[in-house]
Amino acid sequence: MPAPLQFIKSTPQLPAEADVVIIGGGIIGVFTGFYLAKRGLKVAVLEKGVISGEQSSRNWGWCRQQNRDSRELPLATKALDLWEQFGIESGEDTGFRRCGLFYVSNDQEEIDTWARWGEYARSVNVKTRMLTSQEATEHGAFTGQPWKGGVHSQNDGIADPGLAVPAAAKALMALGGTVHQACAARGLETTGGAVSGVITERGTIRTKTVIHAGGAWASSFCRQLGIVFPQATVRQTILGVGTGALSLPDAFYSKSLSITRRGEGTHTLAISGRAKVDPTPQFLKFQRQFIPMFRRRWKSTSPGGLQAFKAGHETLKRWRLDRRTPMEAMRILDPRPDAKTVRMTLEKAAELIPALGSVPMVASWAGFVDSTPDGVPVIGGVPALPGLILAAGFSGHGFGIGPGAAHLVADIVTGDDPIVDPRPYRLERFMPGAAIEVSDF
């Protein structure tokens, strides 16, 4: 079952030319289009399926600084302000609110890890506060059990994954940008070794600047251009329950269960880090580069099945530009939820909060989370092909930091002063032989 999502209408006519063409209608691509349109550029967004149909509508909706990798933290901080500004400027509803995030734990090692991160965060003026056992137990009183400790990130919050990207798409079109759904980008045209156009299933758009923000599809698309982008996906499952008048927080984390409000009378439930790894040709190709990450996070993953292989987004094959591509064969990545994970989540929910044992499950869904070997996205130009900018590999963090990352992409395109230092996100850090740095958080 797909995640709840607000659908929008497409722009009827494909433009003959544009200042910038964006491939991918998720949070990064659409918000980038919004920021570029604000600066007066003619922007076209191409989406092979529907706007926000994949991971951008299938995540928790957390917009957090807490426990971010130090390389991502500046983007996360900027993104929180941009979430607020977008709602004010556009008048569109993303469901964003700074409700604060509460984490509780009975694992001293986990608590100590949060404390170490907090020491760093406070050194860069990020507000985060450790909770004593008494405070954690008070904040987690709805669970009816004591907690050893916790953390409160006061300025963090949540947005609604079903509303946010469609809202940005409407704001983009109000500024004169165009949005084209069910329109896959098959490849690029080049002139003199630089980008000169995008070939779509409906025709070619002339442009000198292309942003690829295609999420889980980015590596296979880059491969068609002779560009190596190490990327792999994991499959995660989330479910929604009708909580009605049950008193639950907007956002709550424990090792056994995470809870997020999603609309009126509904919360999503998930177990953090519980993911399936589906073997694919692409995963096997890049597995050596992912070894450092899996060594640190192997307890939170388990072998999957053939869903990713059958979906086609991690193929090593080359496709022709005059024929149907894998993106047209699989318009929306909509993997089946893992039944065992759904059962376990419901069991953990009932154990933690007995009242959740009697509420109805209204939906369950799964998504492919695109990751890089160090868990940090690639944002920046591709040296081998002038005119192509890559913004992908957000490793499950793209929704929360989306507006900040999109603003950075827009800065790179226009040559404006970047909102944060772009150097940590360069593709070149994955050159053969380069050391892979994986954060503990």
Buried (B, 14 or more C-beta within 10 A) or exposed (E): EBBBBBEBEBBEEBBEEBBBBBBBBBBBBBBBBBBBBBBEBBBBBBBBBBBBBBBBBBBBBBBBBBBBBBBBBBBBBBBBEBBBEBBEEBEBBBBBBBBBBBBBBBEEEBBEBBEEBBEEBEEEEBBBEBBEBEBBBEBBEBBEBEBBBBBBBBBBBBBBBBBBBBBBBBBBBEBEBBBBBBBBBBBBBBEEEEBBBBBBBEEBBBBBBBBBBBBBBBBBBBBBBEBBBBBBBBBBBBBBBEBEEBEBBBBBBBBBBBBBBBEEBBBBBBBBBBBBBBBBEBBEBBBEBBEBBBEEBEEEBBEBBEBBBEBBBBBEEEBEBEEEBBBBEBBEBBBEBBEEBBEBBBEBBBBBBEBBEEBEBBBBBBBBBBBBBBBBBBBBBBEEBBBBBBBBBBBBBBBBBBBBBBBBBBBBBBEEEBBBEBEBBBBEBBEEEEEBBBBEB
